[in-house]
Amino acid sequence: MNGVLDTEYRPSEAEPFMNDRQREYFRKKLLAWKEDILRESRETLTQLQIDSQNHPDLADRASSETDRAIELRARDRQRKLIAKIDAALKRIEDGTYGYCEETGEPISLKRLDARPIATLSIEAQERHERRERIYRDD
């Protein structure tokens, strides 16, 4: 595949699962998502640098520190999300993308379109969440 994909293209159940077009569609979707996250991260970093000047007022300083802590937590979540995006891109390269880690069955295209980093089918994800609830409630 030469990387050229019609902008109107949407994966369809009528075509072979994870064919070249589908893999390219999800690769581009993941790369665009990653670029958005990195751009937001750069903007946040710039804003934190602007906001980090000393605030003479104690309330302003406390508010600024709270905002900074929230931003840093958000950046940590973004870092983890980028790692998941990178892992999904690697799965596209090695041919395992789109298949459930637990069952090996194809993950629905609708699920992948909504959550391109998904590694479990809906059914496997629901089982996983039920197990987590059971162990958490003990």
TORKOL-4160 file (C-alpha; in steps of 0.2 Angstrom, whole numbers, padded with zeros to 4 digits, m for minus):
138
<pt num="1" X="0000" Y="0000" Z="0000"/>
<pt num="2" X="0007" Y="0017" Z="m0005"/>
<pt num="3" X="0000" Y="0026" Z="0010"/>
<pt num="4" X="m0013" Y="0035" Z="m0001"/>
<pt num="5" X="m0031" Y="0033" Z="0005"/>
<pt num="6" X="m0047" Y="0041" Z="0000"/>
<pt num="7" X="m0052" Y="0054" Z="0013"/>
<pt num="8" X="m0070" Y="0047" Z="0012"/>
<pt num="9" X="m0065" Y="0029" Z="0015"/>
<pt num="10" X="m0073" Y="0020" Z="0030"/>
<pt num="11" X="m0069" Y="0002" Z="0034"/>
<pt num="12" X="m0083" Y="m0010" Z="0030"/>
<pt num="13" X="m0089" Y="m0027" Z="0036"/>
<pt num="14" X="m0091" Y="m0031" Z="0017"/>
<pt num="15" X="m0072" Y="m0031" Z="0014"/>
<pt num="16" X="m0059" Y="m0043" Z="0020"/>
<pt num="17" X="m0055" Y="m0040" Z="0039"/>
<pt num="18" X="m0039" Y="m0030" Z="0041"/>
<pt num="19" X="m0035" Y="m0028" Z="0023"/>
<pt num="20" X="m0022" Y="m0016" Z="0017"/>
<pt num="21" X="m0035" Y="m0001" Z="0016"/>
<pt num="22" X="m0041" Y="m0005" Z="0034"/>
<pt num="23" X="m0024" Y="m0006" Z="0041"/>
<pt num="24" X="m0019" Y="0011" Z="0032"/>
<pt num="25" X="m0035" Y="0019" Z="0038"/>
<pt num="26" X="m0032" Y="0014" Z="0056"/>
<pt num="27" X="m0013" Y="0018" Z="0055"/>
<pt num="28" X="m0017" Y="0036" Z="0049"/>
<pt num="29" X="m0031" Y="0038" Z="0062"/>
<pt num="30" X="m0019" Y="0033" Z="0076"/>
<pt num="31" X="m0005" Y="0044" Z="0069"/>
<pt num="32" X="m0017" Y="0059" Z="0068"/>
<pt num="33" X="m0023" Y="0056" Z="0086"/>
<pt num="34" X="m0005" Y="0055" Z="0092"/>
<pt num="35" X="0000" Y="0071" Z="0083"/>
<pt num="36" X="m0015" Y="0080" Z="0091"/>
<pt num="37" X="m0010" Y="0074" Z="0109"/>
<pt num="38" X="0008" Y="0080" Z="0106"/>
<pt num="39" X="0002" Y="0097" Z="0099"/>
<pt num="40" X="m0009" Y="0099" Z="0115"/>
<pt num="41" X="0005" Y="0094" Z="0126"/>
<pt num="42" X="0017" Y="0107" Z="0118"/>
<pt num="43" X="0003" Y="0120" Z="0120"/>
<pt num="44" X="0001" Y="0115" Z="0138"/>
<pt num="45" X="0019" Y="0115" Z="0142"/>
<pt num="46" X="0021" Y="0133" Z="0134"/>
<pt num="47" X="0006" Y="0139" Z="0145"/>
<pt num="48" X="0013" Y="0131" Z="0161"/>
<pt num="49" X="0029" Y="0141" Z="0157"/>
<pt num="50" X="0020" Y="0157" Z="0155"/>
<pt num="51" X="0010" Y="0154" Z="0171"/>
<pt num="52" X="0025" Y="0149" Z="0181"/>
<pt num="53" X="0030" Y="0166" Z="0185"/>
<pt num="54" X="0029" Y="0171" Z="0204"/>
<pt num="55" X="0012" Y="0176" Z="0210"/>
<pt num="56" X="0013" Y="0188" Z="0224"/>
<pt num="57" X="m0004" Y="0184" Z="0230"/>
<pt num="58" X="m0005" Y="0167" Z="0240"/>
<pt num="59" X="m0022" Y="0163" Z="0233"/>
<pt num="60" X="m0016" Y="0165" Z="0215"/>
<pt num="61" X="m0001" Y="0155" Z="0219"/>
<pt num="62" X="m0011" Y="0141" Z="0227"/>
<pt num="63" X="m0023" Y="0141" Z="0212"/>
<pt num="64" X="m0008" Y="0141" Z="0200"/>
<pt num="65" X="m0001" Y="0126" Z="0209"/>
<pt num="66" X="m0017" Y="0117" Z="0208"/>
<pt num="67" X="m0019" Y="0120" Z="0190"/>
<pt num="68" X="m0001" Y="0114" Z="0187"/>
<pt num="69" X="m0005" Y="0098" Z="0196"/>
<pt num="70" X="m0020" Y="0095" Z="0186"/>
<pt num="71" X="m0010" Y="0098" Z="0170"/>
<pt num="72" X="0004" Y="0087" Z="0175"/>
<pt num="73" X="m0009" Y="0072" Z="0179"/>
<pt num="74" X="m0017" Y="0075" Z="0162"/>
<pt num="75" X="0000" Y="0075" Z="0154"/>
<pt num="76" X="0004" Y="0058" Z="0162"/>
<pt num="77" X="m0012" Y="0051" Z="0155"/>
<pt num="78" X="m0007" Y="0058" Z="0138"/>
<pt num="79" X="0010" Y="0049" Z="0140"/>
<pt num="80" X="0001" Y="0033" Z="0144"/>
<pt num="81" X="m0011" Y="0035" Z="0129"/>
<pt num="82" X="0004" Y="0038" Z="0117"/>
<pt num="83" X="0012" Y="0022" Z="0123"/>
<pt num="84" X="m0005" Y="0013" Z="0119"/>
<pt num="85" X="m0006" Y="0022" Z="0102"/>
<pt num="86" X="0012" Y="0016" Z="0098"/>
<pt num="87" X="0008" Y="m0001" Z="0103"/>
<pt num="88" X="m0007" Y="m0001" Z="0092"/>
<pt num="89" X="0004" Y="0005" Z="0077"/>
<pt num="90" X="0017" Y="m0009" Z="0081"/>
<pt num="91" X="0002" Y="m0022" Z="0080"/>
<pt num="92" X="m0003" Y="m0014" Z="0063"/>
<pt num="93" X="0015" Y="m0018" Z="0057"/>
<pt num="94" X="0016" Y="m0035" Z="0064"/>
<pt num="95" X="m0001" Y="m0040" Z="0058"/>
<pt num="96" X="m0010" Y="m0043" Z="0075"/>
<pt num="97" X="m0020" Y="m0026" Z="0075"/>
<pt num="98" X="m0038" Y="m0028" Z="0076"/>
<pt num="99" X="m0038" Y="m0045" Z="0084"/>
<pt num="100" X="m0043" Y="m0048" Z="0102"/>
<pt num="101" X="m0028" Y="m0052" Z="0113"/>
<pt num="102" X="m0039" Y="m0064" Z="0123"/>
<pt num="103" X="m0049" Y="m0074" Z="0110"/>
<pt num="104" X="m0039" Y="m0070" Z="0094"/>
<pt num="105" X="m0056" Y="m0066" Z="0086"/>
<pt num="106" X="m0058" Y="m0050" Z="0076"/>
<pt num="107" X="m0063" Y="m0034" Z="0086"/>
<pt num="108" X="m0078" Y="m0026" Z="0078"/>
<pt num="109" X="m0074" Y="m0012" Z="0065"/>
<pt num="110" X="m0086" Y="0000" Z="0075"/>
<pt num="111" X="m0076" Y="m0003" Z="0091"/>
<pt num="112" X="m0059" Y="0000" Z="0083"/>
<pt num="113" X="m0066" Y="0016" Z="0074"/>
<pt num="114" X="m0072" Y="0022" Z="0091"/>
<pt num="115" X="m0057" Y="0016" Z="0101"/>
<pt num="116" X="m0043" Y="0012" Z="0089"/>
<pt num="117" X="m0031" Y="0007" Z="0103"/>
<pt num="118" X="m0043" Y="m0007" Z="0109"/>
<pt num="119" X="m0035" Y="m0024" Z="0112"/>
<pt num="120" X="m0050" Y="m0034" Z="0117"/>
<pt num="121" X="m0067" Y="m0037" Z="0109"/>
<pt num="122" X="m0082" Y="m0030" Z="0117"/>
<pt num="123" X="m0086" Y="m0047" Z="0125"/>
<pt num="124" X="m0069" Y="m0050" Z="0131"/>
<pt num="125" X="m0069" Y="m0032" Z="0138"/>
<pt num="126" X="m0085" Y="m0035" Z="0147"/>
<pt num="127" X="m0078" Y="m0051" Z="0155"/>
<pt num="128" X="m0063" Y="m0042" Z="0160"/>
<pt num="129" X="m0073" Y="m0028" Z="0168"/>
<pt num="130" X="m0084" Y="m0040" Z="0177"/>
<pt num="131" X="m0069" Y="m0049" Z="0184"/>
<pt num="132" X="m0062" Y="m0032" Z="0190"/>
<pt num="133" X="m0078" Y="m0028" Z="0199"/>
<pt num="134" X="m0079" Y="m0045" Z="0208"/>
<pt num="135" X="m0061" Y="m0043" Z="0214"/>
<pt num="136" X="m0063" Y="m0025" Z="0219"/>
<pt num="137" X="m0079" Y="m0029" Z="0228"/>
<pt num="138" X="m0071" Y="m0042" Z="0239"/>
